Amino acid sequence: MPEEDQIKLEYESAHFLQSLFGHEERELRYLEEKVGVRLVTRDGWLLARGSEGGCKLVQEVFADLEETRRNGAEVTTRDFRNAVDLAVAGQGSISELGRVQLVGARGRKPVVARSPHQLEYLKAMAASEVVFGLGPAGTGKTYLAVAMALDLLAKKEISRVVLTRPAVEAGEALGFLPGDMRDKVAPYLRPLYDAIDDMLGFEEGAKRLDDGSIEIAPLAYMRGRTLSRSFVILDEAQNTTKEQMFMALTRLGEGSRCVITGDASQVDLKERGISGLLEAEAALQGVKGVAFHHFDTSDVVRHPVVGRIIAAYRDFRSA
């Protein structure tokens, strides 16, 4: 049998060491299984025994977690598993993901990427005027777009955030619904309200909605407008018609940006072929200032089982 290697990592306190794996010692079993080592922790030290490669990966994971922690971020159990997965796949580190931080409300944590694909998405939004974020639910494509918009609004690089979504279930015929415009569209735009509340808090979010610096409206109400110094987010874009997509893309005025999010596999229109997202993806490849970013089930940042459910349904339906 090959001789076992071992490596001992020492920290200033047991509390700091525990903070590197979310204060959940059972999470160390995940690292053991992934890299094929045995781990022992006492007081402020951790001992890894196993193959040379496995021990080096343990050292790499904990160096990444330590840098993240010393930079002021908390490490959750999800962060710990993410650090392990990134090291095993050779795809970077969570400390790198945290270097792009989007400003939240006072007292709230900055929004950061949770995967390399999310970091690429953030960089694309910073570099391009129009970005398509495409992929399954739970990958953070809408949430990060809202975070980027609010960050630019806070920095006064834009003067308004416009959030819109096709209200397919109501056929965009909202006049018969009770209440004012916000009441009428709230059921269809709830995910956007939730993202704003999560990042700004209910009071600050309501203030921004009242003063018009954040506007939420159904897609039909975008017609005939020119949006200057605005950050426009078109969510659930797979449910736009070709005419609606063209209309939305041509609303942009000076100093504006647009992020279009959607999942081409989830078209709810009666005729899939009329989806504006599918046409835009085919027509706009290679256009200067337009970027396409694709997520997959490995990027799902909800409960881990969500990614497995999405993958299982995808495989079943394509069989």
Backbone bond lengths (Angstrom), bond angles and torsions (degrees), N, CA, C in turn:
res aa  C-N    CA-C-N  psi(-1)  N-CA   C-N-CA  omega(-1)  CA-C   N-CA-C  phi
1 M - - - 1.467 - - 1.530 110.34 -
2 P 1.323 117.84 140.17 1.464 119.68 178.38 1.517 110.41 -65.29
3 E 1.322 115.36 147.53 1.466 120.42 -179.53 1.530 110.36 -69.12
4 E 1.340 114.81 137.94 1.462 119.76 179.73 1.522 110.95 -75.06
5 D 1.310 114.93 142.49 1.458 121.13 170.58 1.521 108.12 -95.16
6 Q 1.304 116.12 161.83 1.462 119.44 172.61 1.519 109.26 -148.82
7 I 1.322 113.76 153.62 1.459 120.02 178.88 1.523 108.26 -142.71
8 K 1.330 116.29 137.46 1.458 121.26 -179.35 1.526 109.08 -116.34
9 L 1.332 115.27 126.48 1.465 121.79 179.31 1.521 108.23 -110.73
10 E 1.322 117.23 129.05 1.462 121.22 -176.27 1.525 110.81 -121.19
11 Y 1.338 115.55 141.23 1.470 122.55 -177.75 1.522 108.99 -132.39
12 E 1.344 115.15 169.82 1.460 119.12 -172.65 1.512 114.19 -71.29
13 S 1.313 117.58 -19.56 1.468 119.70 -179.70 1.509 110.18 -159.39
14 A 1.330 115.65 158.91 1.460 120.73 176.13 1.523 110.30 -64.23
15 H 1.337 116.25 -35.34 1.464 120.51 -178.85 1.523 110.75 -63.21
16 F 1.347 117.19 -42.55 1.463 119.45 179.94 1.519 110.29 -65.47
17 L 1.330 117.38 -43.91 1.468 120.39 178.28 1.525 110.39 -58.35
18 Q 1.331 117.05 -46.35 1.465 120.30 -179.01 1.531 111.83 -63.82
19 S 1.339 115.58 -30.52 1.464 118.59 179.35 1.520 111.83 -66.93
20 L 1.336 117.73 -17.48 1.460 121.24 -179.22 1.523 112.25 -78.37
21 F 1.327 116.94 -16.81 1.476 119.01 175.05 1.524 110.91 -125.44
22 G 1.332 115.32 33.42 1.463 120.61 173.16 1.516 114.12 67.94
23 H 1.336 117.27 22.82 1.478 122.53 -179.70 1.535 111.69 58.48
24 E 1.323 117.02 25.73 1.464 121.84 177.77 1.526 108.09 -123.82
25 E 1.345 115.61 94.28 1.458 119.35 -174.17 1.526 112.72 -61.06
26 R 1.340 116.63 -25.95 1.464 118.67 179.77 1.534 111.81 -64.57
27 E 1.354 117.05 -20.20 1.460 119.47 178.11 1.530 111.41 -65.75
28 L 1.332 117.49 -21.51 1.457 120.07 178.08 1.525 111.49 -63.25
29 R 1.334 116.98 -25.15 1.471 120.36 177.77 1.527 109.97 -63.61
30 Y 1.319 116.05 -33.62 1.465 120.31 178.70 1.527 110.16 -62.45
31 L 1.328 116.53 -44.08 1.463 121.17 178.04 1.525 110.60 -64.85
32 E 1.329 117.30 -42.57 1.463 120.89 178.56 1.527 111.29 -56.68
33 E 1.328 115.81 -47.38 1.462 120.49 -178.07 1.522 112.05 -65.72
34 K 1.328 116.62 -39.02 1.457 121.26 -175.78 1.527 112.80 -70.38
35 V 1.338 117.79 -37.50 1.470 119.33 -173.66 1.527 113.10 -113.90
36 G 1.332 116.90 -1.30 1.456 119.69 174.87 1.506 114.68 70.55
37 V 1.324 116.98 48.00 1.462 121.92 177.23 1.523 109.37 -129.56
38 R 1.333 115.50 169.01 1.463 121.63 170.66 1.518 107.50 -112.18
39 L 1.326 116.06 135.80 1.458 121.13 -176.66 1.518 110.59 -118.36
40 V 1.322 115.48 138.69 1.465 122.66 173.75 1.521 107.04 -130.29
41 T 1.333 116.06 133.91 1.467 118.77 178.12 1.514 109.89 -129.21
42 R 1.301 115.64 136.91 1.468 123.33 177.50 1.520 108.06 -142.43
43 D 1.304 116.63 140.32 1.452 120.70 176.23 1.529 109.77 45.47
44 G 1.349 117.64 -117.22 1.455 119.73 -177.09 1.511 113.62 -107.88
45 W 1.343 117.82 23.21 1.466 118.51 179.75 1.518 111.49 -129.76
46 L 1.333 114.36 159.10 1.460 121.72 177.69 1.519 108.43 -135.55
47 L 1.331 116.31 130.92 1.459 122.25 -179.29 1.520 109.14 -113.52
48 A 1.331 115.90 129.07 1.468 121.48 177.13 1.522 108.90 -114.76
49 R 1.337 116.74 132.85 1.460 122.39 176.32 1.512 108.81 -126.10
50 G 1.342 115.96 135.51 1.458 120.52 178.96 1.503 110.41 160.81
51 S 1.313 116.54 -152.46 1.461 120.85 -179.35 1.529 109.79 -68.61
52 E 1.322 115.09 160.46 1.461 119.50 178.32 1.532 110.62 -60.24
53 G 1.340 115.76 -43.48 1.452 119.49 179.76 1.512 112.80 -64.22
54 G 1.337 116.49 -39.85 1.458 121.10 178.98 1.511 111.93 -64.14
55 C 1.334 116.67 -43.13 1.465 120.76 179.62 1.534 111.05 -65.41
56 K 1.336 116.28 -37.61 1.470 119.13 177.77 1.524 111.36 -65.14
57 L 1.346 116.22 -36.76 1.458 119.15 178.05 1.526 111.25 -67.17
58 V 1.329 117.11 -38.30 1.469 120.54 176.35 1.519 109.58 -60.24
59 Q 1.334 116.34 -45.66 1.463 120.47 179.07 1.522 110.66 -61.50
60 E 1.331 117.23 -40.93 1.468 121.75 179.62 1.523 111.08 -64.71
61 V 1.336 116.36 -44.08 1.475 120.52 -179.38 1.516 110.29 -61.91
62 F 1.321 117.36 -46.68 1.463 119.85 -176.08 1.530 112.04 -73.12
63 A 1.321 117.86 -28.92 1.473 119.42 173.39 1.521 109.86 -64.93
64 D 1.325 116.46 -40.75 1.464 121.68 177.71 1.527 110.22 -63.45
65 L 1.322 116.92 -47.51 1.461 121.29 -179.58 1.533 111.40 -64.09
66 E 1.323 116.36 -38.88 1.473 119.90 179.57 1.528 110.31 -64.98
67 E 1.333 117.67 -43.89 1.467 120.21 179.04 1.525 110.44 -61.47
68 T 1.328 115.99 -42.89 1.469 120.47 178.42 1.516 110.81 -59.97
69 R 1.329 116.35 -46.06 1.469 121.70 -177.60 1.522 111.28 -66.73
70 R 1.307 118.01 -41.91 1.472 120.70 -177.08 1.523 111.39 -73.71
71 N 1.328 116.24 -17.46 1.466 119.56 174.29 1.518 112.38 -82.84
72 G 1.346 116.00 3.33 1.457 120.23 172.93 1.513 115.67 101.09
73 A 1.323 117.83 -2.80 1.466 120.04 -179.05 1.526 110.59 -88.97
74 E 1.314 115.91 147.11 1.459 120.65 171.64 1.518 108.87 -80.21
75 V 1.316 116.46 148.37 1.461 121.39 176.81 1.522 108.16 -107.89
76 T 1.316 116.00 115.67 1.462 120.86 176.83 1.526 109.17 -89.57
77 T 1.319 115.75 170.79 1.465 118.77 176.77 1.526 110.43 -63.42
78 R 1.331 116.98 -33.92 1.471 119.65 175.83 1.524 110.52 -63.74
79 D 1.357 116.69 -42.23 1.463 120.46 177.85 1.525 110.62 -60.97
80 F 1.330 115.95 -41.17 1.466 120.16 -179.67 1.525 110.39 -60.25
81 R 1.325 116.77 -48.63 1.473 119.78 -179.70 1.525 111.08 -65.18
82 N 1.325 115.74 -36.39 1.457 119.59 177.98 1.525 110.62 -63.33
83 A 1.329 117.21 -42.21 1.460 121.43 178.27 1.523 110.96 -61.27
84 V 1.335 116.02 -41.14 1.468 120.71 178.08 1.529 110.31 -63.52
85 D 1.329 115.92 -48.88 1.470 120.44 -177.37 1.525 111.63 -61.72
86 L 1.344 116.52 -41.76 1.462 120.03 -179.91 1.526 111.18 -65.27
87 A 1.332 117.18 -40.92 1.469 120.65 -179.75 1.522 110.80 -66.37
88 V 1.324 116.35 -44.13 1.469 120.42 -179.50 1.532 110.71 -63.15
89 A 1.342 116.26 -39.12 1.469 120.67 -178.92 1.522 112.94 -83.22
90 G 1.342 116.93 -7.61 1.460 120.66 -177.65 1.508 113.19 64.97
91 Q 1.357 116.14 36.17 1.464 121.18 -173.92 1.523 113.82 -108.71
92 G 1.318 117.97 14.17 1.460 118.91 177.50 1.507 111.88 116.73
93 S 1.339 115.71 -153.11 1.457 120.86 -174.21 1.519 110.24 -146.58
94 I 1.335 116.39 158.80 1.467 119.02 178.47 1.523 110.94 -72.94
95 S 1.337 117.76 -23.86 1.468 119.02 176.46 1.527 110.05 -65.99
96 E 1.337 117.30 -34.85 1.461 120.73 175.52 1.518 110.37 -66.34
97 L 1.348 117.07 -41.20 1.461 120.79 -179.89 1.522 111.07 -60.76
98 G 1.322 117.08 -34.17 1.460 121.39 -176.15 1.512 114.89 -80.03
99 R 1.328 117.13 -1.47 1.468 118.93 -177.83 1.525 112.56 -76.45
100 V 1.332 117.13 -20.84 1.461 120.42 173.21 1.526 106.76 -101.42
101 Q 1.325 116.65 108.36 1.458 121.88 -176.63 1.522 110.04 -118.16
102 L 1.333 114.86 130.37 1.454 120.80 178.63 1.515 108.51 -101.62
103 V 1.319 116.31 129.41 1.460 122.41 -171.96 1.521 110.74 -65.91
104 G 1.329 115.48 130.86 1.461 120.85 173.26 1.518 109.69 -102.62
105 A 1.325 116.32 -172.48 1.454 120.77 177.58 1.518 109.96 -69.72
106 R 1.323 115.60 163.90 1.467 120.98 179.21 1.533 109.83 -55.84
107 G 1.334 115.48 129.75 1.457 120.36 178.72 1.516 114.08 84.39
108 R 1.336 117.51 -1.08 1.461 120.69 179.32 1.523 109.81 -109.74
109 K 1.331 115.50 149.55 1.452 120.08 -177.52 1.524 110.72 -68.70
110 P 1.335 117.09 145.23 1.466 119.45 172.86 1.524 110.01 -62.09
111 V 1.313 116.77 153.21 1.458 122.09 175.41 1.520 108.06 -89.14
112 V 1.322 116.60 129.99 1.470 121.68 179.47 1.522 109.14 -130.03
113 A 1.329 115.47 163.03 1.460 120.97 176.60 1.518 109.58 -68.57
114 R 1.333 115.48 147.71 1.458 121.29 178.23 1.524 112.56 -110.49
115 S 1.330 117.23 -2.40 1.461 121.19 179.24 1.527 107.82 -154.18
116 P 1.332 117.89 160.86 1.465 119.86 177.67 1.525 112.49 -57.55
117 H 1.338 117.67 -37.79 1.462 120.41 178.42 1.530 111.13 -63.86
118 Q 1.319 116.40 -39.27 1.465 119.10 177.40 1.523 110.90 -64.60
119 L 1.322 117.56 -38.69 1.472 120.54 178.41 1.526 110.27 -64.48
120 E 1.324 117.48 -42.03 1.469 121.29 176.85 1.529 110.39 -61.42
121 Y 1.320 116.45 -37.88 1.467 122.35 179.23 1.530 110.41 -63.88
122 L 1.329 116.99 -45.33 1.463 121.18 177.57 1.532 110.63 -60.07
123 K 1.314 116.44 -42.73 1.467 120.31 -179.66 1.531 110.52 -66.61
124 A 1.341 116.63 -37.19 1.463 119.88 177.89 1.527 110.76 -64.12
125 M 1.344 116.77 -40.99 1.468 119.78 179.09 1.522 111.63 -65.82
126 A 1.326 116.56 -31.45 1.464 119.67 178.80 1.528 111.77 -75.04
127 A 1.337 116.72 -25.63 1.467 120.12 -172.33 1.521 114.70 -100.51
128 S 1.337 118.27 -24.51 1.462 121.07 -172.15 1.521 111.45 -117.85
129 E 1.335 115.43 149.44 1.465 120.37 179.39 1.521 112.49 -73.70
130 V 1.331 116.66 -34.84 1.465 121.35 179.80 1.524 108.49 -128.65
131 V 1.323 116.19 124.39 1.467 121.31 -179.06 1.520 109.52 -127.24
132 F 1.316 116.00 131.94 1.455 122.12 173.14 1.526 108.21 -101.13
133 G 1.345 117.20 119.00 1.454 122.48 174.92 1.514 108.11 -102.94
134 L 1.327 117.53 108.61 1.455 122.21 -170.25 1.522 111.00 -119.68
135 G 1.329 116.12 135.48 1.454 119.36 177.81 1.502 111.84 154.69
136 P 1.335 117.13 -179.81 1.462 121.68 -173.84 1.521 113.85 -70.59
137 A 1.322 114.87 167.16 1.465 121.49 177.95 1.521 110.15 -61.22
138 G 1.336 115.31 148.05 1.453 120.32 174.44 1.507 115.35 87.33
139 T 1.334 118.31 4.37 1.462 120.74 -178.72 1.523 112.56 -89.63
140 G 1.331 117.50 -3.93 1.460 121.36 176.15 1.516 114.39 87.08
141 K 1.333 117.36 10.31 1.470 119.32 -174.45 1.533 112.16 -64.96
142 T 1.335 117.63 -40.25 1.463 120.36 178.61 1.525 110.71 -77.61
143 Y 1.313 116.93 -43.93 1.462 121.96 -178.02 1.528 110.71 -58.56
144 L 1.334 116.96 -45.29 1.464 120.06 -179.26 1.520 111.62 -69.74
145 A 1.329 117.00 -32.83 1.465 119.56 176.75 1.526 110.28 -64.71
146 V 1.333 117.11 -42.46 1.461 120.99 177.12 1.531 109.60 -63.68
147 A 1.334 117.06 -41.72 1.467 120.74 179.50 1.529 110.93 -61.76
148 M 1.313 117.16 -43.48 1.464 120.95 178.86 1.526 110.21 -62.97
149 A 1.330 116.54 -43.04 1.463 120.56 -179.92 1.525 111.16 -62.09
150 L 1.328 117.28 -45.95 1.461 120.77 -179.22 1.525 111.56 -67.25
151 D 1.332 116.61 -33.63 1.462 120.86 177.42 1.531 109.92 -63.97
152 L 1.322 117.26 -45.74 1.464 121.09 179.64 1.522 111.31 -68.03
153 L 1.330 116.60 -33.52 1.460 120.50 176.66 1.529 110.44 -65.59
154 A 1.328 116.45 -43.42 1.467 120.78 179.23 1.525 111.35 -63.59
155 K 1.330 116.48 -33.61 1.464 121.11 179.63 1.529 112.27 -85.45
156 K 1.332 116.26 0.08 1.471 124.00 178.80 1.525 112.98 62.05
157 E 1.331 115.63 27.85 1.458 119.89 174.06 1.523 110.84 -80.60
158 I 1.326 116.23 -19.38 1.458 122.98 172.67 1.526 106.81 -133.12
159 S 1.319 116.94 164.27 1.464 119.54 179.97 1.524 113.01 -109.54
160 R 1.336 117.09 -8.32 1.458 118.70 -176.29 1.516 110.14 -157.15
161 V 1.333 115.44 145.35 1.459 122.91 172.41 1.521 107.18 -112.05
162 V 1.316 116.40 126.25 1.458 121.25 179.24 1.526 108.38 -116.40
163 L 1.325 115.91 118.16 1.462 122.21 -179.41 1.517 108.76 -111.02
164 T 1.312 116.39 127.06 1.460 119.22 -177.87 1.519 110.90 -142.16
165 R 1.318 113.56 158.61 1.465 119.99 -174.95 1.525 107.64 -158.37
166 P 1.319 119.31 139.47 1.461 119.30 176.17 1.525 110.70 -72.19
167 A 1.325 116.70 126.52 1.473 121.05 179.84 1.523 108.62 -88.99
168 V 1.314 115.62 71.83 1.460 121.67 -172.54 1.519 112.15 -59.89
169 E 1.351 116.49 -42.25 1.456 119.43 -176.08 1.531 112.08 -60.30
170 A 1.339 116.72 -29.32 1.460 120.37 -179.31 1.520 111.48 -98.75
171 G 1.332 116.14 4.71 1.448 120.31 -178.73 1.510 112.62 58.83
172 E 1.342 117.17 22.97 1.471 123.95 -177.25 1.531 111.89 61.78
173 A 1.344 117.96 7.12 1.471 120.96 177.94 1.517 107.48 -94.48
174 L 1.328 116.03 82.97 1.458 121.30 -169.50 1.521 113.38 -95.79
175 G 1.329 117.61 -5.56 1.461 120.09 -173.03 1.507 114.11 -60.91
176 F 1.341 117.39 -29.44 1.464 119.40 -176.39 1.519 112.47 -78.89
177 L 1.342 117.58 -12.60 1.458 119.72 -177.37 1.525 110.45 -77.36
178 P 1.346 117.69 147.55 1.473 120.46 -178.39 1.521 112.26 -72.86
179 G 1.354 115.61 159.28 1.456 121.43 173.30 1.515 113.01 90.61
180 D 1.376 114.08 -179.34 1.455 119.36 178.30 1.526 109.26 -81.21
181 M 1.337 116.25 -175.72 1.454 119.71 -174.95 1.523 112.19 -57.44
182 R 1.350 116.53 -41.65 1.459 118.95 -178.48 1.518 110.80 -63.34
183 D 1.341 117.61 -39.61 1.454 121.61 178.53 1.528 111.10 -65.45
184 K 1.338 116.42 -40.37 1.463 120.70 -175.94 1.533 112.04 -64.14
185 V 1.340 115.99 -41.61 1.463 118.59 -172.95 1.526 113.36 -96.08
186 A 1.339 117.72 -7.25 1.463 120.77 -175.21 1.532 113.66 -52.67
187 P 1.357 119.27 -43.36 1.471 117.92 -178.95 1.524 113.41 -60.76
188 Y 1.318 118.02 -31.41 1.450 121.67 -176.82 1.524 112.33 -87.07
189 L 1.319 116.51 -22.33 1.454 121.56 -176.01 1.527 112.34 -109.51
190 R 1.337 116.67 11.56 1.458 121.52 -176.23 1.533 113.52 -52.87
191 P 1.344 119.62 -42.30 1.475 118.50 179.22 1.523 113.42 -59.38
192 L 1.341 116.64 -32.63 1.460 119.62 179.04 1.524 111.11 -72.43
193 Y 1.332 117.16 -41.47 1.465 120.86 174.66 1.525 110.44 -60.22
194 D 1.329 116.32 -42.45 1.469 120.52 -178.40 1.526 111.07 -62.00
195 A 1.338 116.38 -41.32 1.466 120.02 179.66 1.525 110.81 -63.92
196 I 1.322 116.64 -42.29 1.474 120.89 179.01 1.520 110.38 -63.59
197 D 1.338 116.88 -46.29 1.465 120.47 179.32 1.520 110.91 -60.37
198 D 1.340 116.80 -39.45 1.458 121.37 -178.10 1.525 111.06 -65.65
199 M 1.314 117.01 -38.15 1.468 120.64 -175.67 1.524 113.61 -87.93
200 L 1.329 116.65 -36.39 1.467 120.32 -175.49 1.520 113.77 -106.04
201 G 1.327 117.41 -20.39 1.459 120.33 -170.45 1.515 109.22 88.30
202 F 1.343 115.88 155.56 1.459 120.28 -173.75 1.531 111.98 -61.85
203 E 1.338 117.50 -45.16 1.471 120.41 -175.40 1.518 112.03 -65.93
204 E 1.334 117.30 -47.60 1.456 120.37 -179.72 1.522 110.36 -66.07
205 G 1.334 116.73 -40.03 1.455 120.12 178.02 1.517 111.99 -61.76
206 A 1.345 116.02 -44.09 1.473 120.20 178.91 1.526 110.70 -63.59
207 K 1.331 117.12 -38.72 1.468 121.10 178.61 1.529 110.68 -61.77
208 R 1.334 116.24 -43.83 1.463 120.81 -179.99 1.525 110.82 -66.02
209 L 1.314 117.33 -37.00 1.466 120.48 178.10 1.527 110.92 -68.02
210 D 1.323 115.67 -37.78 1.471 119.79 -179.24 1.528 112.37 -69.64
211 D 1.352 116.79 -38.71 1.466 118.03 -177.41 1.531 113.09 -85.56
212 G 1.339 116.35 -1.33 1.456 120.15 174.67 1.505 115.77 85.54
213 S 1.335 118.01 -1.25 1.463 119.29 178.19 1.526 111.49 -71.96
214 I 1.339 116.44 -20.86 1.461 121.83 168.00 1.518 106.96 -121.97
215 E 1.314 115.54 124.96 1.461 120.88 -179.23 1.522 108.97 -122.89
216 I 1.322 116.28 130.22 1.458 121.37 177.05 1.519 107.86 -121.07
217 A 1.328 116.40 124.46 1.460 119.83 -175.34 1.520 110.01 -152.88
218 P 1.319 117.12 153.11 1.468 119.82 174.97 1.520 110.15 -67.19
219 L 1.305 116.46 154.56 1.453 121.65 -174.32 1.526 112.70 -58.45
220 A 1.323 116.91 -34.17 1.473 120.20 -177.82 1.529 112.29 -58.36
221 Y 1.334 117.58 -25.97 1.462 121.49 -177.01 1.530 112.80 -84.88
222 M 1.335 117.56 2.11 1.461 121.02 177.41 1.527 111.82 -85.37
223 R 1.325 117.16 -17.14 1.460 121.24 -174.66 1.532 111.10 -60.88
224 G 1.337 116.20 135.79 1.456 121.94 175.37 1.511 114.82 83.86
225 R 1.335 118.12 -0.23 1.465 120.21 -177.59 1.523 110.95 -101.44
226 T 1.326 115.65 156.62 1.458 122.21 169.05 1.519 106.67 -121.99
227 L 1.312 116.72 121.80 1.463 121.75 -173.64 1.526 109.81 -104.46
228 S 1.331 116.24 109.05 1.459 122.06 179.38 1.532 110.22 -102.33
229 R 1.328 116.57 148.96 1.470 124.50 -179.42 1.535 110.53 44.91
230 S 1.321 114.74 45.10 1.463 121.14 -177.89 1.527 110.12 -123.18
231 F 1.316 114.38 154.04 1.458 121.60 171.44 1.522 105.80 -112.69
232 V 1.324 116.19 109.42 1.456 121.83 -174.89 1.523 109.20 -100.85
233 I 1.329 116.52 128.53 1.464 121.35 175.32 1.524 108.20 -117.61
234 L 1.322 115.70 117.93 1.454 122.08 174.89 1.515 107.70 -103.98
235 D 1.322 115.96 108.96 1.465 122.49 -175.50 1.532 109.78 -97.21
236 E 1.341 115.68 156.51 1.481 121.93 179.72 1.529 110.71 53.17
237 A 1.320 115.46 44.24 1.462 120.60 -172.00 1.524 113.13 -68.88
238 Q 1.333 117.54 -14.64 1.465 118.46 177.09 1.528 111.48 -63.49
239 N 1.338 116.46 -17.63 1.462 120.89 -178.95 1.527 113.14 -99.42
240 T 1.321 116.64 14.19 1.464 119.63 171.09 1.532 108.44 -87.31
241 T 1.321 115.87 149.60 1.461 119.78 170.04 1.532 107.98 -80.21
242 K 1.311 116.06 170.36 1.461 119.87 178.42 1.529 110.63 -60.08
243 E 1.332 116.70 -40.59 1.461 120.84 -179.61 1.521 111.22 -66.54
244 Q 1.324 117.38 -40.64 1.458 120.91 179.80 1.527 111.18 -64.99
245 M 1.330 117.14 -42.31 1.459 120.14 179.73 1.519 110.75 -63.21
246 F 1.320 117.41 -45.70 1.469 120.94 179.15 1.523 110.09 -61.08
247 M 1.336 116.08 -42.60 1.460 120.66 179.10 1.528 110.61 -61.07
248 A 1.336 117.35 -46.17 1.466 121.10 -178.27 1.529 111.27 -62.50
249 L 1.321 117.26 -44.15 1.456 121.31 -177.29 1.525 112.49 -67.32
250 T 1.325 116.79 -25.97 1.468 120.02 -177.94 1.527 112.85 -96.71
251 R 1.348 117.11 12.49 1.476 120.31 174.82 1.520 111.64 -85.57
252 L 1.325 117.90 -13.53 1.459 120.71 -171.40 1.522 111.88 -68.70
253 G 1.331 114.80 130.50 1.456 121.21 175.92 1.517 110.45 -109.10
254 E 1.311 116.69 -167.05 1.462 122.57 -176.28 1.530 111.01 -61.52
255 G 1.336 115.70 134.24 1.458 121.69 176.55 1.515 114.71 74.20
256 S 1.330 117.53 15.67 1.466 120.57 -177.65 1.527 111.80 -103.46
257 R 1.320 114.06 159.06 1.461 122.05 175.32 1.516 107.91 -133.89
258 C 1.328 114.88 162.54 1.469 118.87 -179.47 1.522 109.49 -143.76
259 V 1.309 116.22 134.85 1.461 122.14 172.39 1.521 108.07 -120.64
260 I 1.317 115.80 126.92 1.460 122.06 -179.57 1.519 107.78 -113.34
261 T 1.317 117.15 122.31 1.457 120.70 -179.07 1.520 110.10 -115.89
262 G 1.314 115.76 147.60 1.457 118.83 179.28 1.514 111.82 177.71
263 D 1.309 114.11 173.89 1.462 122.16 -179.97 1.522 107.59 -134.86
264 A 1.322 116.49 107.13 1.460 121.17 -174.48 1.527 112.93 -62.93
265 S 1.333 117.45 -15.09 1.467 119.85 179.01 1.523 112.26 -87.64
266 Q 1.341 117.47 -1.20 1.464 121.06 -175.48 1.527 111.94 -122.25
267 V 1.321 117.38 41.54 1.464 121.20 179.65 1.524 110.07 -72.58
268 D 1.353 116.09 124.21 1.466 121.37 -179.65 1.525 112.69 -99.92
269 L 1.324 117.04 -1.54 1.460 120.25 178.44 1.527 110.01 -66.61
270 K 1.326 115.99 151.32 1.461 119.74 -178.57 1.519 111.64 -60.65
271 E 1.336 116.16 -35.72 1.458 120.92 177.65 1.521 108.61 -118.72
272 R 1.329 116.28 110.50 1.466 121.26 -177.26 1.529 111.79 -56.43
273 G 1.309 117.12 -33.96 1.459 121.52 -175.21 1.506 114.65 -65.92
274 I 1.336 118.05 -13.95 1.467 119.14 -179.37 1.528 111.95 -93.46
275 S 1.335 117.75 5.28 1.473 120.69 -178.79 1.524 111.27 -63.64
276 G 1.319 115.32 123.90 1.461 120.65 178.10 1.510 112.87 -67.25
277 L 1.330 117.14 -27.51 1.459 119.96 179.34 1.523 110.29 -67.14
278 L 1.324 116.64 -43.06 1.462 119.83 -179.76 1.529 110.77 -63.09
279 E 1.337 116.56 -40.82 1.456 119.43 179.11 1.531 110.76 -67.27
280 A 1.326 117.32 -43.62 1.466 120.90 -178.90 1.520 111.29 -61.86
281 E 1.325 116.56 -41.08 1.463 120.08 -179.33 1.529 110.48 -63.06
282 A 1.328 116.75 -34.88 1.462 120.44 179.01 1.530 111.77 -77.88
283 A 1.334 116.88 -37.19 1.467 121.03 -171.75 1.522 114.22 -83.21
284 L 1.331 118.07 -28.10 1.465 120.15 -167.71 1.522 114.47 -104.23
285 Q 1.324 117.55 7.59 1.460 119.62 177.59 1.521 109.61 -60.74
286 G 1.322 116.50 130.92 1.461 121.21 176.12 1.512 115.10 83.45
287 V 1.331 118.01 1.19 1.461 120.53 179.16 1.532 109.27 -76.43
288 K 1.315 117.10 130.23 1.461 121.45 -179.35 1.524 110.59 -61.03
289 G 1.336 116.02 132.96 1.457 121.32 179.88 1.504 114.22 88.09
290 V 1.336 117.51 -3.31 1.467 122.47 179.35 1.519 108.67 -114.66
291 A 1.334 117.22 126.51 1.464 121.92 -179.80 1.517 110.41 -124.26
292 F 1.324 115.48 143.28 1.462 121.85 176.54 1.524 108.41 -114.41
293 H 1.324 115.69 130.49 1.455 119.96 178.89 1.523 108.95 -127.69
294 H 1.324 116.47 124.54 1.461 121.59 -175.39 1.534 110.90 -108.22
295 F 1.325 115.51 131.05 1.466 122.45 173.14 1.522 108.71 -103.65
296 D 1.336 116.06 160.65 1.461 119.84 171.96 1.522 108.86 -134.44
297 T 1.335 116.96 -176.03 1.469 120.34 -173.70 1.524 112.79 -63.79
298 S 1.330 117.87 -21.66 1.471 119.58 178.42 1.520 111.47 -69.40
299 D 1.343 117.37 -14.74 1.463 121.85 -178.92 1.524 113.14 -93.28
300 V 1.340 117.91 -2.01 1.461 120.51 -177.76 1.518 109.47 -62.34
301 V 1.343 117.02 125.81 1.457 121.47 -175.23 1.528 112.15 -111.55
302 R 1.330 116.86 11.41 1.450 119.37 171.26 1.524 107.56 -82.02
303 H 1.321 117.49 -158.94 1.459 120.49 177.12 1.525 108.72 -55.52
304 P 1.339 119.00 137.06 1.476 120.99 -177.11 1.515 114.62 -50.95
305 V 1.337 117.37 -30.85 1.467 118.92 -178.01 1.524 111.39 -67.91
306 V 1.360 117.91 -22.75 1.464 120.12 -179.35 1.524 110.64 -61.87
307 G 1.327 116.82 -43.47 1.457 120.10 178.81 1.512 111.76 -61.62
308 R 1.339 116.29 -39.05 1.462 119.36 179.84 1.520 111.10 -69.23
309 I 1.336 116.86 -36.25 1.469 120.38 177.63 1.522 110.46 -64.37
310 I 1.338 116.46 -46.33 1.469 120.78 179.83 1.523 110.38 -59.86
311 A 1.331 116.91 -44.71 1.467 120.69 -179.53 1.523 111.37 -64.24
312 A 1.337 116.25 -40.24 1.464 119.86 -179.48 1.523 111.35 -64.39
313 Y 1.337 116.54 -44.10 1.460 119.90 177.79 1.529 110.87 -63.91
314 R 1.329 117.13 -41.57 1.471 120.48 179.43 1.527 110.52 -59.69
315 D 1.333 116.75 -45.94 1.462 120.46 -179.58 1.521 111.61 -66.09
316 F 1.346 116.91 -40.62 1.460 121.28 -179.11 1.524 110.81 -64.10
317 R 1.330 116.24 -44.13 1.458 120.05 -175.85 1.517 112.89 -74.04
318 S 1.311 117.20 -23.02 1.467 119.58 -179.75 1.532 112.03 -92.12
319 A 1.339 115.46 -4.89 1.474 119.06 -178.42 1.529 111.25 -72.37
